Amino acid sequence: MRVAFIDLGSGKYEVREIDAQGPVSLGLKVHEEAQSWRLDPYDPASPLVIGMGQFVGGRLIGVHRLVAVFRSPMTGNLHSSAMGGAAYKFMGAGIDAYVVTGKAPRPAVVLASQEGITIEHVEPTYSYGGLKGVYAFTKYLYDRYRDFFTKNNARAVVVGPGAWSTYNGALASIDLTPKGELAKGAEDFAARGGPGSAAARGHNLAAIIAGGKARARHPEVLDIHRIDEVIKAKLKKPYLETLNEKTVKYRFDPSMGTGGTFGVNYQHYRDLLPLFGYKSIYMDREERIRHVDAILRLFWKPFNELVFEKARSWYNCGEPCPVTCKKVWNGKKVDYEPFHAMGPFIGVYTFEDSVKLVDEVDADGLDAIEAGTRRGLALRRRV
Ligand code: SF4
């Protein structure tokens, strides 16, 4: 792998070839070498690894994820957390992974392209252009580095305000259209375990922006006939046919008249949905059915009507993927896990209220699933 080792303490970096299969094995290797188990998760010597796998740049779909490996400030353990789509633009810099150590004297923004890496000091701006939190900071960075973004077709990974003051800050990446507008649906978070807090509080890292023209790492991933051969040998069907068949739930399931995790899970799990901080396990079945009937009417139906019946508001994560699993309701990307955590799980049955809660947590750059399952009741009082 082609790895950029960035020391934010000294402001120096070097790019080296490292023998590792992917970001997780690279993460294990550098953490072992740094003996990070001896360190506090916020110790600047504890590396933050952000990288992509070797299948990027070819005909395979769903492989353009960015994976962070870090000591989790929440659990203390070595943790990995991934976000969809962001590597589709990040691969252009020709760097497979970033290993960040050291702590910048002021919040740092790393800009990476095929021409090299620069480190700038930028105070994060979380209110800008009518936007807030990670959305505002992303737009601010675009306006500030417009030439870099447009020349390199770049994408930013940022931390939000929550990363500087809590232990469960996420790494957030909102893709931009060619005109510099925030792209609908293509907002991705690597959130579990607090990688954003590790970046912000351990290294003073506010953002990495990367892009360029580099593409496939291995020519084999460009060869659709070879890919078909491998998939047919295992699954008896060509690659795209298999992909379409296995992703029906995420695109649109005609048998259910809905799609995406949010659309399908409510219909599928019904009275098995966990409610009220899991206390629903003590309710009898009739009571759980009464609750799920209310949830389907107040929570699921408004989403389904707009996203599937009135319009086809489906998008991808930033890589050109036919699954378009990102279902967008009035501009807000809706997934089952964060909406359930900030919705029925904490007793919020009205979809519109849950949208406000998830939007607030997302803008703060926090983990909405974590916030709902641990802190949801406290946040609910703020809206
Ligand atoms: S659009 Fe959805 S299914 Fe397709 S690659 Fe992105 S996250 Fe995966």
Residues whose N, C-alpha, C, O or C-beta is under 5 A from the ligand:
A	BS01	SF4	I61 G62 G84 Y315 N316 C317 C321 V323 T324 C325
